[in-house]
């Protein structure tokens, strides 16, 4: 987790995307929710019924106006223009006063508030964080639960019964199992370049970068590029001088887990390894 001012970004345990902690519950619910609404024509599935209704318009030939940037078919010229502003030019002029989400016009923002929050005109009841000294409040119990994890020294753990993955929220575990273990067994992902078998989508994405040479993660201190976030984190200790892995016997600190384990086996062969102590 990384924080800047009042905003704390946490990594989604399902897709790896960094999301504002206060929005994580909504992120899981909206992006990783089960797709229950099936198109009767092509069998494509959608998370919400209104997505399905819009999709069916395509089959009926009612989407005749393409976006001149990406070619997406829309029901009207106005819809195509709104899509372009929202997806491509990012011209946002109205912002929700509940969650801060931006929209291209007030009408869209009002529709969002009616659909996602309480009816317009009614006061929004926020749930305050119970921790002393924390002034944050949230509009749902789910969002508050995610926030409370930031106050806990030890996060709750939800181990996957099919693989070694450990998650920190029941929704994350449910999404992980649906994506990776659809038939109750461990699912694997094959690289389309070398056919190597990987255990997760995240591992597959990281592996493919070894073929493409893509390095999307840059160090803020020296601009050096890396192909995974883990590699970037390991590198950054060169600048921060942090040694988070501490030997439980002699208290000597190391920048990497492997270095600590090697030290322990060599310097303390008669002691029993009891895990990692983070300093």
C-alpha positions as CSV (number, residue, x, y, z in Angstrom):
1,X,0.0,0.0,0.0
2,X,1.2,3.5,-0.8
3,X,-0.3,6.7,0.5
4,X,-0.1,10.3,-0.7
5,X,-1.9,12.9,1.4
6,X,-5.3,11.5,2.3
7,X,-5.3,8.9,-0.6
8,X,-4.1,5.4,0.0
9,X,-3.6,3.1,-3.0
10,X,-3.8,-0.6,-2.6
11,X,-3.3,-3.5,-5.1
12,X,-6.3,-5.5,-6.1
13,X,-5.6,-9.1,-5.2
14,X,-7.5,-10.3,-8.3
15,X,-6.2,-8.2,-11.2
16,X,-3.2,-6.4,-9.7
17,X,-4.5,-2.9,-10.4
18,X,-3.7,-0.2,-7.9
19,X,-7.0,1.3,-6.6
20,X,-7.9,4.0,-4.0
21,X,-8.5,2.0,-0.8
22,X,-11.9,3.6,-0.3
23,X,-12.9,2.4,-3.8
24,X,-11.6,-1.2,-3.6
25,X,-14.9,-2.7,-2.5
26,X,-16.7,-1.1,-5.5
27,X,-13.8,-2.1,-7.8
28,X,-14.2,-5.7,-6.9
29,X,-18.0,-5.6,-7.1
30,X,-18.1,-3.8,-10.5
31,X,-15.1,-5.3,-12.4
32,X,-14.8,-8.8,-10.9
33,X,-18.5,-9.5,-10.2
34,X,-20.0,-12.7,-11.8
35,X,-21.5,-12.1,-15.3
36,X,-25.1,-13.4,-15.0
37,X,-26.8,-11.6,-17.9
38,X,-26.5,-13.6,-21.1
39,X,-27.3,-12.4,-24.6
40,X,-29.9,-14.8,-26.1
41,X,-28.3,-14.3,-29.6
42,X,-24.6,-14.7,-29.1
43,X,-24.4,-16.0,-25.5
44,X,-22.0,-13.2,-24.4
45,X,-22.4,-12.4,-20.7
46,X,-22.5,-9.1,-18.9
47,X,-22.3,-8.0,-15.2
48,X,-25.4,-5.8,-15.4
49,X,-28.7,-6.0,-17.3
50,X,-28.4,-2.5,-18.8
51,X,-25.1,-3.6,-20.4
52,X,-26.9,-6.5,-22.0
53,X,-29.7,-4.2,-23.3
54,X,-27.2,-1.9,-25.0
55,X,-25.4,-5.0,-26.5
56,X,-28.6,-6.3,-28.0
57,X,-29.1,-3.0,-29.9
58,X,-26.0,-4.0,-31.9
59,X,-27.7,-7.2,-33.0
60,X,-30.9,-5.3,-33.9
61,X,-28.9,-2.9,-36.1
62,X,-29.7,0.1,-34.0
63,X,-26.1,1.1,-33.4
64,X,-25.2,3.0,-36.6
65,X,-22.9,5.8,-35.4
66,X,-19.2,4.9,-35.1
67,X,-16.7,6.6,-32.8
68,X,-14.1,8.2,-35.2
69,X,-11.3,7.2,-32.8
70,X,-11.9,3.5,-32.0
71,X,-14.8,2.6,-34.3
72,X,-17.2,1.6,-31.4
73,X,-20.8,1.7,-32.7
74,X,-23.2,4.0,-30.8
75,X,-27.0,4.6,-31.0
76,X,-26.6,8.3,-32.0
77,X,-24.1,10.9,-32.9
78,X,-24.5,12.4,-29.5
79,X,-23.7,9.1,-27.9
80,X,-20.6,8.7,-30.1
81,X,-19.4,12.1,-29.1
82,X,-20.0,11.4,-25.4
83,X,-18.2,8.1,-25.7
84,X,-15.2,9.9,-27.3
85,X,-15.0,12.5,-24.6
86,X,-15.2,9.9,-21.8
87,X,-12.9,7.3,-23.3
88,X,-10.4,9.2,-25.5
89,X,-10.1,12.9,-24.8
90,X,-11.0,12.5,-21.1
91,X,-12.9,15.8,-21.0
92,X,-14.5,15.6,-17.6
93,X,-16.6,18.6,-16.4
94,X,-18.8,17.2,-13.6
95,X,-17.7,15.3,-10.5
96,X,-19.7,13.2,-8.0
97,X,-19.6,14.7,-4.5
98,X,-19.9,11.3,-2.9
99,X,-17.1,9.3,-4.5
100,X,-15.3,11.9,-6.6
101,X,-15.8,10.1,-10.0
102,X,-15.7,12.4,-13.0
103,X,-18.2,12.6,-15.9
104,X,-18.4,14.5,-19.2
105,X,-21.6,16.3,-18.2
106,X,-24.0,16.9,-15.3
107,X,-26.7,14.5,-16.6
108,X,-24.3,11.6,-16.6
109,X,-23.1,12.5,-13.1
110,X,-26.8,12.7,-11.8
111,X,-27.5,9.4,-13.4
112,X,-24.5,7.9,-11.7
113,X,-25.6,9.3,-8.3
114,X,-29.1,7.9,-8.6
115,X,-27.8,4.5,-9.7
116,X,-24.8,4.2,-7.4
117,X,-25.6,6.3,-4.3
118,X,-28.8,7.5,-2.6
119,X,-31.6,9.2,-4.5
120,X,-30.8,12.8,-5.4
121,X,-31.7,15.3,-2.7
122,X,-31.5,12.9,0.2
123,X,-28.5,13.3,2.6
124,X,-25.8,10.7,2.2
125,X,-25.2,8.8,5.4
126,X,-21.5,8.0,5.9
127,X,-20.0,5.4,8.2
128,X,-17.1,6.8,10.2
129,X,-14.0,4.9,10.9
130,X,-14.0,3.8,14.6
131,X,-10.3,4.2,15.1
132,X,-9.3,7.2,17.3
133,X,-7.5,9.9,15.3
134,X,-8.9,8.7,11.9
135,X,-11.4,11.1,10.4
136,X,-12.3,9.1,7.3
137,X,-15.9,8.0,6.6
138,X,-17.3,5.7,4.0
139,X,-20.7,5.2,2.3
140,X,-20.8,1.4,2.5
141,X,-19.8,-1.2,5.1
142,X,-17.7,-2.9,2.5
143,X,-15.6,0.1,1.8
144,X,-15.1,0.7,5.5
145,X,-14.0,-2.9,6.0
146,X,-11.2,-2.5,3.4
147,X,-10.2,0.8,5.1
148,X,-10.0,-0.9,8.5
149,X,-7.3,-3.3,7.1
150,X,-4.9,-0.3,7.0
151,X,-5.2,0.0,10.8
152,X,-4.5,-3.7,11.5
153,X,-0.9,-4.9,12.1
154,X,-2.0,-8.3,10.9
155,X,-4.4,-8.6,8.0
156,X,-7.0,-11.4,8.1
157,X,-6.1,-14.2,5.8
158,X,-8.2,-16.3,3.5
159,X,-6.1,-19.1,1.9
160,X,-7.3,-20.6,-1.4
161,X,-8.2,-24.3,-0.9
162,X,-6.9,-25.2,-4.3
163,X,-3.5,-23.4,-4.5
164,X,-1.0,-21.6,-2.3
165,X,-2.5,-18.1,-2.9
166,X,-3.5,-16.2,0.3
167,X,-5.9,-13.3,0.1
168,X,-7.1,-10.8,2.6
169,X,-10.8,-10.4,1.9
170,X,-13.5,-13.0,1.2
171,X,-14.6,-11.1,-1.9
172,X,-11.0,-11.3,-3.3
173,X,-10.9,-15.0,-2.5
174,X,-14.3,-15.6,-4.3
175,X,-13.1,-13.7,-7.4
176,X,-9.7,-15.5,-7.3
177,X,-11.4,-19.0,-7.2
178,X,-13.9,-18.1,-10.0
179,X,-11.1,-16.9,-12.3
180,X,-8.5,-19.5,-11.5
181,X,-10.4,-22.6,-10.3
182,X,-13.6,-22.7,-12.2
183,X,-14.0,-26.5,-12.0
184,X,-12.6,-26.9,-8.5
185,X,-9.0,-27.6,-9.7
186,X,-6.0,-25.4,-10.1
187,X,-6.1,-23.5,-13.4
188,X,-2.9,-22.8,-15.4
189,X,-2.1,-20.2,-18.0
190,X,0.1,-20.9,-21.0
191,X,2.4,-18.4,-22.7
192,X,1.4,-18.1,-26.4
193,X,5.1,-17.5,-27.3
194,X,7.0,-20.3,-25.6
195,X,4.1,-22.4,-24.2
196,X,5.4,-22.1,-20.6
197,X,2.8,-22.9,-18.0
198,X,2.1,-20.2,-15.4
199,X,0.0,-20.3,-12.2
200,X,-1.9,-17.0,-12.6
201,X,-2.8,-14.3,-15.0
202,X,-0.4,-11.9,-13.2
203,X,2.5,-14.4,-13.6
204,X,1.6,-14.8,-17.3
205,X,1.6,-11.0,-17.9
206,X,5.0,-10.7,-16.1
207,X,6.4,-13.6,-18.1
208,X,5.3,-12.3,-21.5
209,X,7.3,-9.1,-20.7
210,X,10.4,-11.2,-20.8
211,X,9.7,-11.9,-24.5
212,X,8.5,-8.4,-25.5
213,X,11.1,-6.5,-23.5
214,X,8.4,-4.2,-22.1
215,X,9.5,-2.5,-18.8
216,X,6.5,-0.4,-17.6
217,X,7.7,0.2,-14.1
218,X,10.1,3.1,-13.6
219,X,12.1,4.0,-10.4
220,X,11.2,7.5,-9.2
221,X,14.7,8.1,-8.0
222,X,16.8,7.2,-11.0
223,X,14.3,6.4,-13.9
224,X,15.6,2.9,-14.3
225,X,13.0,0.6,-15.8
226,X,11.7,-2.8,-14.7
227,X,9.4,-5.4,-16.1
228,X,7.7,-6.2,-12.8
229,X,6.6,-4.3,-9.7
230,X,8.5,-6.8,-7.5
231,X,11.8,-6.1,-9.4
232,X,11.2,-2.4,-8.9
233,X,10.6,-2.8,-5.2
234,X,13.8,-4.8,-4.8
235,X,15.7,-2.1,-6.7
236,X,14.3,0.8,-4.7
237,X,15.9,-0.3,-1.4
238,X,19.2,0.9,-3.0
239,X,17.9,4.4,-2.7
240,X,15.8,4.1,0.5
241,X,18.5,2.1,2.3
242,X,15.7,0.0,3.9
243,X,16.5,-3.5,5.1
244,X,13.0,-4.9,5.9
245,X,14.1,-8.5,6.4
246,X,15.6,-9.0,9.8
247,X,17.4,-12.0,11.2
248,X,15.6,-13.3,14.2
249,X,18.8,-14.4,15.9
250,X,21.3,-11.6,15.4
251,X,18.9,-8.8,14.1
252,X,21.0,-8.2,11.0
253,X,18.9,-6.6,8.3
254,X,18.7,-7.5,4.6
255,X,17.1,-6.0,1.5
256,X,15.8,-9.3,0.2
257,X,14.2,-12.5,1.6
258,X,16.7,-14.7,-0.3
259,X,19.7,-12.8,1.2
260,X,18.2,-13.3,4.7
261,X,17.6,-17.0,4.2
262,X,21.2,-17.5,2.9
263,X,22.6,-15.6,5.9
264,X,20.6,-17.6,8.3
265,X,21.6,-21.0,6.9
266,X,25.3,-20.0,6.9
267,X,25.6,-18.0,10.1
268,X,23.1,-19.9,12.3
269,X,23.1,-23.6,11.2
270,X,22.2,-24.8,14.6
271,X,19.1,-22.6,15.0
272,X,15.6,-23.4,13.7
273,X,14.2,-21.2,11.0
274,X,10.9,-19.7,12.2
275,X,9.9,-17.5,9.3
276,X,10.5,-13.8,8.5
277,X,10.6,-10.9,10.9
278,X,10.1,-7.6,9.0
279,X,11.8,-4.6,10.5
